[in-house]
Amino acid sequence: MGTAVLLLITLLLVYVGFPHIAQSGIDNSTLNITAVRITNPTDASFLINQASVITSSSAYHPQLDAFNASLSLLGQAPYAYITIPAIHATATATADVNQVVQIANLTAFAAFTTALLQNEMVSLQVSGNTALHEMAFPATTVNYSKTVQLSGFNHLAGFAVTSFTISLAPSPNGTNLLGEVLIPNPSVFTFAMGNVTMDLSVDGRPIGASTLSDLVLAPGNNTVPMTAATNQTAVLELITGTYKDGLLPVDIAGKSSVYDGVHLPYYEAALAIVTQRVVLDVGAALNAAGVVL
């Protein structure tokens, strides 16, 4: 009887207790994503470099096999799948990803980029199943599911045109304004967006378009060269009419994101949502260009 009881206890520990302990350890661990670079984008894929730190207070330090994990905006369909490398789950472990990712759902990825651009915080869901190994216990399957809170762009708060000059003689491509813009990026994401074009308007009246060439948004403050082709006739009518002080309230609305000649619909969807208004001292810039108002 004693041997049978011991055998039963052993079986319960191996096949019931250990899987429960293993899953509990995974559930109680934390995932912190410290950096994400999304580069070489196409309309169907991108290169991701992601750095993460996994922390655990468990007394056990198991080995997790590499596994495929879905990425999604919390509550939405996965937009991509990445391979999480094998991890030795010590108190602090790193999990770095470097791979070309096929976009699984363009609509879902556009929803994620839009949420990231609009909100101060977003919830990223990382989910998958893997095998866990600990000492002599049989390998057990665990569900790895983490919701990671990430800082977003918060409607591009802090966006500003920091300087600009006007040319009375446009270049061959129509450019007649050169300047710089400040784009804060409080997130951990770096995005290579290619050539970003934005429509310019005042009180709903189109006055031109601006371009940010080869735009790469890195964490922190980004100072980016800007060019624009403006309708100078329309601008002059505005500052000699409604805006005689020369201060134009210009609305800037994202139009396109083109990388290596390919439109990126998941960035364009996000850019179309957020409009920035900046007040430009066009009168002073025209005076500097030799126009006396």
C-alpha positions as a LaTeX table, in Angstrom:
\begin{tabular}{lrrr}
\hline
Residue & $x$ (\AA) & $y$ (\AA) & $z$ (\AA) \\
\hline
Met1 & 0.00 & 0.00 & 0.00 \\
Gly2 & 2.81 & 2.39 & 0.89 \\
Thr3 & 4.49 & 1.89 & $-2.50$ \\
Ala4 & 1.20 & 2.46 & $-4.34$ \\
Val5 & 0.55 & 5.67 & $-2.43$ \\
Leu6 & 4.06 & 6.89 & $-3.14$ \\
Leu7 & 3.64 & 6.07 & $-6.81$ \\
Leu8 & 0.30 & 7.93 & $-6.92$ \\
Ile9 & 1.84 & 10.97 & $-5.27$ \\
Thr10 & 4.72 & 10.89 & $-7.73$ \\
Leu11 & 2.38 & 10.64 & $-10.70$ \\
Leu12 & 0.22 & 13.48 & $-9.40$ \\
Leu13 & 3.29 & 15.64 & $-8.92$ \\
Val14 & 4.68 & 14.89 & $-12.38$ \\
Tyr15 & 1.49 & 15.02 & $-14.42$ \\
Val16 & $-0.69$ & 17.43 & $-12.42$ \\
Gly17 & 1.38 & 19.45 & $-9.97$ \\
Phe18 & 4.38 & 20.25 & $-12.17$ \\
Pro19 & 2.38 & 21.50 & $-15.22$ \\
His20 & 0.37 & 23.73 & $-12.86$ \\
Ile21 & 3.54 & 25.08 & $-11.23$ \\
Ala22 & 5.12 & 25.62 & $-14.65$ \\
Gln23 & 2.11 & 27.56 & $-16.00$ \\
Ser24 & 1.87 & 29.59 & $-12.80$ \\
Gly25 & 5.52 & 30.59 & $-13.14$ \\
Ile26 & 4.93 & 31.77 & $-16.70$ \\
Asp27 & 1.78 & 33.67 & $-15.70$ \\
Asn28 & 3.60 & 35.47 & $-12.89$ \\
Ser29 & 6.55 & 36.55 & $-15.03$ \\
Thr30 & 6.67 & 39.92 & $-16.75$ \\
Leu31 & 7.61 & 40.96 & $-20.28$ \\
Asn32 & 9.13 & 44.39 & $-20.91$ \\
Ile33 & 9.74 & 45.42 & $-24.52$ \\
Thr34 & 12.60 & 47.93 & $-24.48$ \\
Ala35 & 13.14 & 48.64 & $-28.19$ \\
Val36 & 11.48 & 47.83 & $-31.52$ \\
Arg37 & 12.93 & 48.78 & $-34.91$ \\
Ile38 & 10.70 & 48.29 & $-37.93$ \\
Thr39 & 12.69 & 48.82 & $-41.12$ \\
Asn40 & 12.77 & 47.72 & $-44.77$ \\
Pro41 & 8.97 & 47.89 & $-44.98$ \\
Thr42 & 6.96 & 46.68 & $-47.95$ \\
Asp43 & 3.20 & 46.45 & $-48.39$ \\
Ala44 & 3.38 & 42.87 & $-47.11$ \\
Ser45 & 6.38 & 42.61 & $-44.77$ \\
Phe46 & 8.96 & 44.38 & $-42.63$ \\
Leu47 & 12.21 & 43.68 & $-40.79$ \\
Ile48 & 11.80 & 43.72 & $-37.02$ \\
Asn49 & 14.54 & 44.07 & $-34.42$ \\
Gln50 & 12.98 & 43.76 & $-30.98$ \\
Ala51 & 14.68 & 43.76 & $-27.59$ \\
Ser52 & 12.80 & 42.43 & $-24.57$ \\
Val53 & 13.51 & 41.65 & $-20.94$ \\
Ile54 & 11.68 & 38.86 & $-19.07$ \\
Thr55 & 11.69 & 38.92 & $-15.28$ \\
Ser56 & 10.57 & 36.23 & $-12.86$ \\
Ser57 & 10.55 & 35.83 & $-9.08$ \\
Ser58 & 10.11 & 32.06 & $-9.29$ \\
Ala59 & 12.51 & 29.77 & $-7.44$ \\
Tyr60 & 12.58 & 27.62 & $-10.60$ \\
His61 & 14.68 & 28.55 & $-13.61$ \\
Pro62 & 13.35 & 26.45 & $-16.49$ \\
Gln63 & 14.34 & 26.41 & $-20.13$ \\
Leu64 & 11.74 & 27.51 & $-22.67$ \\
Asp65 & 11.95 & 26.30 & $-26.25$ \\
Ala66 & 11.83 & 28.80 & $-29.10$ \\
Phe67 & 8.26 & 29.40 & $-30.23$ \\
Asn68 & 6.09 & 31.39 & $-32.61$ \\
Ala69 & 4.24 & 34.25 & $-30.94$ \\
Ser70 & 1.42 & 36.36 & $-32.32$ \\
Leu71 & 1.48 & 40.15 & $-32.05$ \\
Ser72 & $-1.81$ & 42.01 & $-31.80$ \\
Leu73 & $-3.47$ & 45.10 & $-30.49$ \\
Leu74 & $-5.29$ & 43.87 & $-27.37$ \\
Gly75 & $-8.62$ & 42.37 & $-28.37$ \\
Gln76 & $-7.83$ & 42.44 & $-32.10$ \\
Ala77 & $-6.67$ & 39.86 & $-34.64$ \\
Pro78 & $-2.92$ & 39.18 & $-34.83$ \\
Tyr79 & $-1.12$ & 41.37 & $-37.35$ \\
Ala80 & 2.13 & 39.36 & $-37.38$ \\
Tyr81 & 3.98 & 36.38 & $-35.92$ \\
Ile82 & 7.54 & 36.44 & $-34.61$ \\
Thr83 & 9.89 & 33.73 & $-33.34$ \\
Ile84 & 10.77 & 34.14 & $-29.67$ \\
Pro85 & 14.20 & 32.53 & $-29.13$ \\
Ala86 & 14.87 & 29.81 & $-26.57$ \\
Ile87 & 15.05 & 31.32 & $-23.09$ \\
His88 & 16.70 & 30.24 & $-19.86$ \\
Ala89 & 14.23 & 31.80 & $-17.44$ \\
Thr90 & 16.48 & 33.15 & $-14.75$ \\
Ala91 & 15.43 & 36.11 & $-12.61$ \\
Thr92 & 16.19 & 38.37 & $-15.58$ \\
Ala93 & 16.45 & 37.05 & $-19.13$ \\
Thr94 & 16.65 & 38.74 & $-22.52$ \\
Ala95 & 14.73 & 37.77 & $-25.62$ \\
Asp96 & 15.87 & 39.50 & $-28.80$ \\
Val97 & 14.15 & 39.07 & $-32.15$ \\
Asn98 & 15.67 & 39.86 & $-35.54$ \\
Gln99 & 13.70 & 38.61 & $-38.52$ \\
Val100 & 11.71 & 39.50 & $-41.61$ \\
Val101 & 8.03 & 39.37 & $-40.71$ \\
Gln102 & 5.18 & 38.74 & $-43.11$ \\
Ile103 & 2.16 & 40.87 & $-42.25$ \\
Ala104 & $-0.61$ & 38.40 & $-41.41$ \\
Asn105 & $-3.44$ & 40.93 & $-41.42$ \\
Leu106 & $-3.03$ & 44.36 & $-43.03$ \\
Thr107 & $-6.21$ & 45.70 & $-41.44$ \\
Ala108 & $-5.04$ & 44.62 & $-37.99$ \\
Phe109 & $-1.60$ & 46.15 & $-38.51$ \\
Ala110 & $-3.16$ & 49.42 & $-39.68$ \\
Ala111 & $-5.31$ & 49.38 & $-36.53$ \\
Phe112 & $-2.18$ & 48.93 & $-34.41$ \\
Thr113 & $-0.20$ & 51.73 & $-36.08$ \\
Thr114 & $-3.25$ & 54.01 & $-35.89$ \\
Ala115 & $-3.71$ & 53.28 & $-32.17$ \\
Leu116 & $-0.01$ & 53.87 & $-31.58$ \\
Leu117 & $-0.14$ & 57.24 & $-33.35$ \\
Gln118 & $-3.35$ & 58.38 & $-31.67$ \\
Asn119 & $-2.93$ & 57.25 & $-28.08$ \\
Glu120 & $-0.68$ & 57.96 & $-25.14$ \\
Met121 & $-0.56$ & 54.24 & $-24.30$ \\
Val122 & $-1.40$ & 51.08 & $-26.25$ \\
Ser123 & $-1.74$ & 47.45 & $-25.18$ \\
Leu124 & 0.24 & 44.93 & $-27.22$ \\
Gln125 & $-0.68$ & 41.28 & $-26.84$ \\
Val126 & 2.09 & 38.68 & $-27.26$ \\
Ser127 & 0.83 & 35.08 & $-27.27$ \\
Gly128 & 2.05 & 31.58 & $-28.08$ \\
Asn129 & 2.64 & 28.05 & $-26.78$ \\
Thr130 & 5.98 & 26.46 & $-26.01$ \\
Ala131 & 7.61 & 23.57 & $-24.19$ \\
Leu132 & 9.06 & 24.14 & $-20.72$ \\
His133 & 11.90 & 22.01 & $-19.33$ \\
Glu134 & 12.85 & 21.85 & $-15.65$ \\
Met135 & 15.29 & 19.36 & $-14.12$ \\
Ala136 & 14.24 & 15.75 & $-14.68$ \\
Phe137 & 10.53 & 16.49 & $-15.10$ \\
Pro138 & 8.99 & 15.64 & $-18.47$ \\
Ala139 & 8.65 & 18.63 & $-20.76$ \\
Thr140 & 5.30 & 20.35 & $-20.38$ \\
Thr141 & 3.46 & 22.71 & $-22.72$ \\
Val142 & 2.76 & 26.19 & $-21.38$ \\
Asn143 & 0.78 & 29.08 & $-22.75$ \\
Tyr144 & 2.80 & 32.29 & $-22.96$ \\
Ser145 & 0.39 & 35.25 & $-23.06$ \\
Lys146 & 1.45 & 38.75 & $-22.05$ \\
Thr147 & $-0.13$ & 42.16 & $-22.41$ \\
Val148 & 2.55 & 44.82 & $-22.68$ \\
Gln149 & 1.77 & 48.49 & $-22.09$ \\
Leu150 & 3.64 & 50.68 & $-24.55$ \\
Ser151 & 3.88 & 54.44 & $-24.90$ \\
Gly152 & 2.27 & 55.84 & $-28.05$ \\
Phe153 & 2.71 & 59.05 & $-30.03$ \\
Asn154 & $-0.31$ & 60.75 & $-28.40$ \\
His155 & $-1.57$ & 62.49 & $-31.58$ \\
Leu156 & 2.00 & 63.65 & $-32.33$ \\
Ala157 & 1.88 & 66.01 & $-29.35$ \\
Gly158 & 4.71 & 68.53 & $-29.61$ \\
Phe159 & 4.87 & 68.47 & $-33.42$ \\
Ala160 & 6.17 & 71.82 & $-34.66$ \\
Val161 & 7.58 & 73.55 & $-37.71$ \\
Thr162 & 10.74 & 74.96 & $-36.15$ \\
Ser163 & 11.97 & 77.00 & $-39.11$ \\
Phe164 & 11.21 & 77.66 & $-42.77$ \\
Thr165 & 12.14 & 79.88 & $-45.68$ \\
Ile166 & 10.22 & 80.74 & $-48.83$ \\
Ser167 & 11.70 & 80.85 & $-52.32$ \\
Leu168 & 10.03 & 83.02 & $-54.96$ \\
Ala169 & 11.62 & 80.88 & $-57.69$ \\
Pro170 & 10.45 & 77.28 & $-57.32$ \\
Ser171 & 12.79 & 74.40 & $-58.08$ \\
Pro172 & 12.02 & 72.21 & $-61.11$ \\
Asn173 & 9.88 & 69.89 & $-58.96$ \\
Gly174 & 7.83 & 72.83 & $-57.65$ \\
Thr175 & 9.47 & 73.13 & $-54.23$ \\
Asn176 & 9.28 & 76.70 & $-52.97$ \\
Leu177 & 9.52 & 76.21 & $-49.20$ \\
Leu178 & 12.31 & 74.65 & $-47.15$ \\
Gly179 & 12.16 & 74.05 & $-43.44$ \\
Glu180 & 12.52 & 71.74 & $-40.48$ \\
Val181 & 9.94 & 70.02 & $-38.33$ \\
Leu182 & 10.19 & 68.60 & $-34.83$ \\
Ile183 & 8.48 & 65.24 & $-34.31$ \\
Pro184 & 8.63 & 63.88 & $-30.74$ \\
Asn185 & 8.58 & 60.10 & $-30.40$ \\
Pro186 & 7.93 & 59.01 & $-26.79$ \\
Ser187 & 7.64 & 55.34 & $-27.81$ \\
Val188 & 10.23 & 52.55 & $-27.97$ \\
Phe189 & 9.53 & 52.15 & $-31.70$ \\
Thr190 & 11.71 & 53.19 & $-34.59$ \\
Phe191 & 9.84 & 53.36 & $-37.89$ \\
Ala192 & 11.37 & 53.68 & $-41.35$ \\
Met193 & 8.54 & 55.29 & $-43.31$ \\
Gly194 & 10.16 & 56.35 & $-46.59$ \\
Asn195 & 8.89 & 59.54 & $-48.20$ \\
Val196 & 5.95 & 60.94 & $-46.25$ \\
Thr197 & 3.72 & 63.46 & $-48.01$ \\
Met198 & 1.26 & 65.73 & $-46.22$ \\
Asp199 & $-1.47$ & 68.03 & $-47.51$ \\
Leu200 & $-1.44$ & 71.66 & $-46.38$ \\
Ser201 & $-4.60$ & 73.73 & $-46.02$ \\
Val202 & $-5.94$ & 76.85 & $-44.32$ \\
Asp203 & $-9.61$ & 76.93 & $-43.30$ \\
Gly204 & $-10.21$ & 73.97 & $-45.58$ \\
Arg205 & $-8.59$ & 75.65 & $-48.57$ \\
Pro206 & $-5.69$ & 73.63 & $-50.05$ \\
Ile207 & $-2.44$ & 75.58 & $-50.27$ \\
Gly208 & 0.01 & 72.83 & $-51.20$ \\
Ala209 & 1.80 & 69.71 & $-50.04$ \\
Ser210 & 4.91 & 69.04 & $-47.98$ \\
Thr211 & 7.30 & 66.09 & $-47.99$ \\
Leu212 & 9.52 & 64.49 & $-45.38$ \\
Ser213 & 12.03 & 62.47 & $-47.40$ \\
Asp214 & 13.40 & 59.13 & $-46.15$ \\
Leu215 & 11.69 & 59.65 & $-42.81$ \\
Val216 & 12.96 & 57.54 & $-39.90$ \\
Leu217 & 11.22 & 58.19 & $-36.58$ \\
Ala218 & 13.48 & 57.12 & $-33.71$ \\
Pro219 & 12.67 & 57.38 & $-29.99$ \\
Gly220 & 13.14 & 60.91 & $-28.68$ \\
Asn221 & 12.92 & 64.22 & $-30.54$ \\
Asn222 & 13.36 & 63.97 & $-34.30$ \\
Thr223 & 14.38 & 67.09 & $-36.22$ \\
Val224 & 13.54 & 66.41 & $-39.86$ \\
Pro225 & 14.10 & 68.42 & $-43.07$ \\
Met226 & 10.88 & 69.41 & $-44.83$ \\
Thr227 & 10.19 & 70.58 & $-48.36$ \\
Ala228 & 6.91 & 71.92 & $-49.69$ \\
Ala229 & 5.33 & 73.00 & $-52.93$ \\
Thr230 & 2.81 & 75.72 & $-52.10$ \\
Asn231 & 0.31 & 77.71 & $-54.08$ \\
Gln232 & 1.80 & 81.15 & $-53.57$ \\
Thr233 & $-1.19$ & 82.88 & $-55.13$ \\
Ala234 & $-3.51$ & 81.28 & $-52.57$ \\
Val235 & $-1.11$ & 82.11 & $-49.75$ \\
Leu236 & $-0.90$ & 85.76 & $-50.80$ \\
Glu237 & $-4.69$ & 86.00 & $-51.00$ \\
Leu238 & $-4.96$ & 84.68 & $-47.45$ \\
Ile239 & $-2.42$ & 87.02 & $-45.89$ \\
Thr240 & $-3.77$ & 90.07 & $-47.73$ \\
Gly241 & $-7.30$ & 89.11 & $-46.77$ \\
Thr242 & $-8.31$ & 87.24 & $-43.64$ \\
Tyr243 & $-4.81$ & 86.95 & $-42.15$ \\
Lys244 & $-3.33$ & 90.41 & $-42.62$ \\
Asp245 & $-0.95$ & 89.82 & $-39.71$ \\
Gly246 & 0.79 & 87.20 & $-41.85$ \\
Leu247 & 0.16 & 84.40 & $-39.35$ \\
Leu248 & $-1.40$ & 81.45 & $-41.14$ \\
Pro249 & $-3.06$ & 78.58 & $-39.19$ \\
Val250 & $-1.96$ & 75.73 & $-41.43$ \\
Asp251 & $-3.54$ & 72.28 & $-41.10$ \\
Ile252 & $-1.16$ & 69.44 & $-41.95$ \\
Ala253 & $-2.78$ & 66.10 & $-42.83$ \\
Gly254 & $-0.88$ & 62.93 & $-43.68$ \\
Lys255 & $-1.45$ & 61.70 & $-47.22$ \\
Ser256 & 1.05 & 59.03 & $-48.22$ \\
Ser257 & 4.01 & 56.95 & $-47.06$ \\
Val258 & 6.12 & 55.51 & $-49.88$ \\
Tyr259 & 9.20 & 53.34 & $-49.32$ \\
Asp260 & 11.29 & 52.29 & $-52.34$ \\
Gly261 & 8.38 & 53.25 & $-54.58$ \\
Val262 & 5.82 & 51.15 & $-52.66$ \\
His263 & 2.89 & 52.65 & $-50.78$ \\
Leu264 & 2.60 & 51.49 & $-47.17$ \\
Pro265 & $-1.15$ & 51.38 & $-46.46$ \\
Tyr266 & $-0.74$ & 50.62 & $-42.73$ \\
Tyr267 & 1.17 & 53.89 & $-42.24$ \\
Glu268 & $-1.06$ & 55.85 & $-44.58$ \\
Ala269 & $-4.15$ & 54.78 & $-42.62$ \\
Ala270 & $-2.58$ & 56.06 & $-39.40$ \\
Leu271 & $-1.35$ & 59.33 & $-40.92$ \\
Ala272 & $-4.79$ & 60.08 & $-42.37$ \\
Ile273 & $-6.32$ & 60.10 & $-38.89$ \\
Val274 & $-4.12$ & 62.74 & $-37.27$ \\
Thr275 & $-4.14$ & 66.38 & $-38.42$ \\
Gln276 & $-1.73$ & 68.91 & $-36.95$ \\
Arg277 & $-2.33$ & 72.66 & $-36.90$ \\
Val278 & 0.67 & 74.97 & $-36.85$ \\
Val279 & 0.71 & 78.75 & $-37.02$ \\
Leu280 & 3.32 & 79.90 & $-39.53$ \\
Asp281 & 4.59 & 83.47 & $-39.76$ \\
Val282 & 4.35 & 83.53 & $-43.54$ \\
Gly283 & 4.38 & 87.31 & $-43.62$ \\
Ala284 & 7.83 & 87.44 & $-42.04$ \\
Ala285 & 9.13 & 84.70 & $-44.36$ \\
Leu286 & 7.86 & 86.58 & $-47.42$ \\
Asn287 & 9.47 & 89.77 & $-46.19$ \\
Ala288 & 12.75 & 87.88 & $-45.77$ \\
Ala289 & 12.36 & 86.69 & $-49.37$ \\
Gly290 & 12.01 & 90.27 & $-50.56$ \\
Val291 & 8.22 & 90.59 & $-50.74$ \\
Val292 & 6.96 & 93.81 & $-49.16$ \\
Leu293 & 3.40 & 93.46 & $-47.92$ \\
\hline
\end{tabular}
